[in-house]
Amino acid sequence: MQLQQLVFSLLSVASVARALTVLTTPTPSADRLPLAQSDKLRRVLTRKALLKHANKFLKFSQTDPDGNRGFGGVGHNLTANYLYNTFSTGDMADYYTVEKQMFIHEYAYGTTKVIIEGQTHESSYFTYSPSTDGELKLPLGLAANLGCTPEDYPDLTGKIALISRGTCEFGLKSVLAGKAGAQGILIYNNVPGIANGGTYGSPVRELGPYVPGAMISQADGLTLVADLKAGPVTATFNVEALSENRTTFNVIAQTKGGDQKNVVALGGHTDSVGAGPGINDNGSGTIGILEVAKALTKYSVNNAVRFCFWSAEEFGLVGSAKYVESLPTKELDKIALYLNFDMIASPNYVYFVYDGDGSASNLTGPAGSDKIKHMFEEHFLNVGWKVKPTAFNGRSDYGPFIEVGIPSGGLFTGAEGVKTAEEAAYYGGKAGAWYDPNYHRAGDNVKNCDLNAWITNTKAIAHSVATYACSTESIPKRAPAKAKREFRPKAKSHMHHSHCGHEDLLE
């Protein structure tokens, strides 16, 4: 382990230890406040306040040389410190303890260029893809099936492999194509819409080295398949990748009042992808949670409430995983439940709730996750909306929590899934279009967020906090936390095909 990594690992452990010590001391003045109530907490939340924070986040991204809030960069550091400082001043400092949990992780970002027969094709970068050795001009070679086995690859020496998305990880396709001699890969999407990239999954893979890669749209890919069957096709291909270790941190704030041995935890991620400012993904969830935390300071709580702001979620739920892994079993046992809020202001929104009971997706969460789902369903009905389920597959920051048996739930308004005619008839918006046309793109700015969806979901966050801060009796008591192990997320993504939730951006 490098000295810098060792130092920050020790700082991380020390930070959590300090937090666990400080968080045991209630604030007497907070106990004299009226008990938090859903209607009163919701009443003070405003669109104006959401927009104020959103514009700050946008300015943070504009300060960054790359125009984003990618973890460990200028834009993200400003975001995370803004959150920490907000909890460290005024009434917030009196009401909460706040800590930073430091860690180091590899950051990767890149740009791609694909030109075929003189036509530039829109393309996107795979996280952890290496750079090409300058600009390549090579023939395309077609992989059979979905490119998931060595047998799917003919001799591709000196070629760029053209592969369909699906079934197996992008990183595996890259390694297998490289073993067949390919100098790079083009993976075409398996659903309509613009290319949106993904990740090779990890910086290295035991099976072998990666080759440079890019993703293109389904339409472009199918056209190239037809062209290849008719004759040779040559592509100009370039990938420029950045990879470096970055220091970053989670922000963890907890009420000084309430039962410190029965904690209601909630959170969302603070980082964006490299392509843009990430105001919906996930400025919207971060800001909604922050506004609820501010409103809560006027009330007392029976149970402690812990607000978590995760870093490096876009690189595989890194921040939340490191946090869960850092907690001793006795501390995990104090967490009654976890609530996650990731993308809650999509412009072509649907109100989705995590399918904790598995009734729609056959993926159930730990006992109590069903109760959380039903709580949200009932709340939305009371304010005039029906919700739709999204698969409970662990592909956002609740994943590390359900891995250790902590019941979880949350809200989501959609990403690159396609809105159905039925959904458009009920929620409004445009059928046949993505829930968020700017998902993981430069256009994910303040104007990209739907304020009605945002305030509605923020008030739902407030309702959930008021409900469980008062009582967690609806959540069944559980056995001691499962033995911890290194969390290996299937992937972070908000692909939402057929309302299956966060489809894997690894594949």
Helices and strands as residue ranges (DSSP letters): H 3-22, H 28-31, H 38-43, H 47-63, H 74-87, H 90-95, E 96-116, E 119-121, E 124-127, E 136-142, G 150-152, E 160-164, H 170-179, E 184-188, E 198-199, E 213-216, H 218-230, E 234-255, E 259-269, I 279-284, H 285-296, E 303-310, G 313-315, H 318-326, H 329-332, E 335-341, E 352-354, H 369-382, E 388-390, H 399-403, E 408-412, H 421-427, G 446-448, H 451-470, G 497-499
